[in-house]
Amino acid sequence: MAQLTKRQQQQYDCTYQATASAPSNQVFLDHATVVITNVSIELMTALYRLETHNEWVAWILQGIDYQVTFQFAINELAVNFIPRKMLLDWPVLFITNHHQLVRGLRHRTITRSDLAALPDKSLVVTTTRQHLTAEAVDTLAAKDMKLQMRTDEDCIWQK
């Protein structure tokens, strides 16, 4: 039981490099959270397509099986390359290099309470079909959040 408690408090940090091998699966036994920096558009695309021949994709999927929480550190310019389904449904978190949580919201009308539940300075990805209430706009400003509007549901490479 002590080992499980210790695991819950442990974070493993690594840097993605396409030419480097993925870390060992032992990481998942010792750490409940894995932060991967330098996550590329190529890796996000391969993961979304479940390209298990990619060593990093296979490793991440194995970690999800171990109930590891993944945080992908990405360049803010890469946000448009994250599929909306990954933002909404995948058990991974996206964080910009400025430590902003990147989130998508499912509701057609985004309310104050939707934004209040997110950390300050979050980057909220929306579509043209979604709109914010007046209180949500105030909350966005008060919490120093950024709003990034997509013209449609798909990301750039899905078109």
matplotlib code that plots the C-alpha trace (Angstrom):
import matplotlib.pyplot as plt

x = [0.0, 2.9, 4.3, 0.9, 0.8, 4.4, 3.6, 0.6, 3.0, 5.7, 6.1, 8.4, 9.7, 11.1, 11.7, 10.3, 12.8, 11.7, 15.2, 15.4, 13.9, 10.9, 11.6, 11.1, 7.7, 9.1, 8.4, 4.6, 5.1, 6.9, 5.1, 1.5, 2.2, 4.4, 5.2, 6.6, 8.1, 8.9, 5.8, 5.7, 2.8, 4.1, 3.8, 0.3, -0.8, 0.7, -0.9, -4.3, -4.1, -3.0, 0.2, 1.5, 4.5, 5.7, 7.6, 6.5, 2.9, 3.0, 4.7, 2.1, -0.8, 0.8, 1.0, -2.7, -3.3, -1.4, -3.7, -0.8, -1.8, 0.1, 0.8, 2.1, 4.0, 3.6, 4.4, 1.4, 1.5, 0.8, -2.6, -4.3, -2.9, -4.5, -7.6, -10.7, -11.5, -8.2, -8.9, -12.4, -12.1, -8.5, -7.0, -4.1, -3.6, -2.0, 0.1, 1.8, 5.4, 4.1, 2.4, -1.1, -3.6, -5.2, -8.8, -11.8, -15.3, -18.2, -21.1, -22.6, -23.0, -20.0, -20.9, -19.1, -19.1, -17.4, -14.5, -14.4, -13.6, -10.4, -7.1, -6.2, -4.4, -5.9, -6.1, -9.7, -10.2, -13.7, -15.5, -17.7, -20.7, -20.0, -20.6, -19.8, -22.3, -21.6, -20.6, -18.2, -16.6, -16.0, -14.6, -12.3, -10.8, -10.7, -8.8, -6.5, -7.5, -7.0, -9.7, -8.7, -11.4, -11.4, -13.3, -14.5, -14.3, -11.3, -7.7, -5.5, -4.2, -7.6, -9.0]
y = [0.0, 2.4, 1.8, 2.8, 5.9, 6.8, 6.1, 8.6, 11.3, 10.6, 12.4, 11.4, 14.0, 13.1, 14.8, 13.4, 12.9, 11.0, 9.4, 8.3, 5.3, 5.6, 5.1, 1.8, 0.5, 0.5, 4.2, 3.3, 1.2, 4.0, 7.1, 8.0, 11.1, 11.4, 14.8, 14.6, 17.8, 18.7, 16.8, 17.2, 17.4, 14.1, 12.3, 13.7, 12.6, 9.1, 8.8, 9.9, 7.3, 4.7, 3.9, 1.3, 0.5, 3.9, 3.0, 6.2, 5.7, 2.1, 3.3, 6.0, 3.5, 1.1, 3.9, 4.6, 0.9, 1.5, 4.4, 6.9, 10.6, 12.0, 15.7, 16.7, 19.9, 21.5, 24.7, 27.1, 27.3, 23.5, 23.8, 24.0, 20.5, 18.8, 17.0, 18.2, 14.6, 14.4, 17.6, 16.3, 12.5, 11.3, 10.7, 13.1, 16.7, 19.3, 22.1, 24.9, 25.7, 28.6, 26.1, 26.9, 24.0, 23.5, 22.5, 22.0, 22.2, 20.2, 22.5, 24.6, 27.5, 28.0, 29.3, 31.0, 27.7, 25.9, 28.3, 28.6, 24.9, 25.4, 26.7, 30.4, 31.2, 28.2, 28.2, 27.3, 25.9, 26.6, 26.3, 28.8, 26.8, 27.5, 30.8, 32.3, 33.8, 37.4, 36.0, 33.5, 36.5, 38.2, 35.0, 34.6, 38.0, 37.6, 34.3, 35.6, 32.9, 32.8, 31.8, 30.1, 29.8, 27.1, 27.5, 23.9, 20.8, 19.3, 20.3, 21.4, 18.0, 16.3, 18.3]
z = [0.0, 0.8, -2.7, -4.3, -2.2, -3.2, -6.9, -6.8, -5.7, -8.2, -11.5, -14.4, -16.8, -20.2, -23.6, -26.8, -29.6, -32.7, -33.0, -29.3, -27.8, -25.5, -21.8, -20.0, -19.0, -15.4, -15.3, -15.1, -12.0, -10.2, -11.4, -11.7, -13.8, -16.9, -18.4, -22.0, -23.2, -26.9, -28.1, -31.9, -34.3, -35.7, -32.4, -31.8, -35.3, -34.8, -31.4, -32.7, -35.4, -32.9, -35.0, -32.6, -34.7, -33.4, -30.2, -28.4, -29.3, -28.1, -24.9, -24.2, -24.9, -22.4, -19.9, -20.3, -19.6, -16.3, -15.5, -15.8, -16.3, -19.3, -19.7, -23.2, -23.2, -26.7, -28.4, -28.4, -32.2, -32.3, -30.6, -33.9, -34.7, -31.7, -32.7, -30.8, -29.9, -28.1, -26.2, -25.1, -24.8, -24.5, -21.0, -21.6, -20.8, -23.1, -21.6, -23.5, -22.9, -20.8, -18.5, -19.8, -19.7, -23.1, -22.9, -25.1, -23.8, -25.0, -24.4, -27.1, -24.6, -22.4, -19.0, -16.1, -14.2, -17.1, -17.0, -13.2, -13.1, -15.2, -13.8, -14.3, -17.6, -19.4, -23.1, -24.1, -27.6, -29.0, -32.4, -34.2, -33.0, -29.4, -27.7, -24.3, -21.9, -20.7, -17.3, -19.1, -20.9, -17.6, -16.1, -19.0, -18.4, -14.6, -14.8, -17.5, -19.9, -23.7, -26.1, -29.3, -31.9, -34.5, -37.7, -37.5, -35.4, -37.2, -36.7, -39.5, -40.6, -40.5, -43.5]

ax = plt.figure().add_subplot(projection="3d")
ax.plot(x, y, z, "-o")
ax.set_aspect("equal")
plt.show()
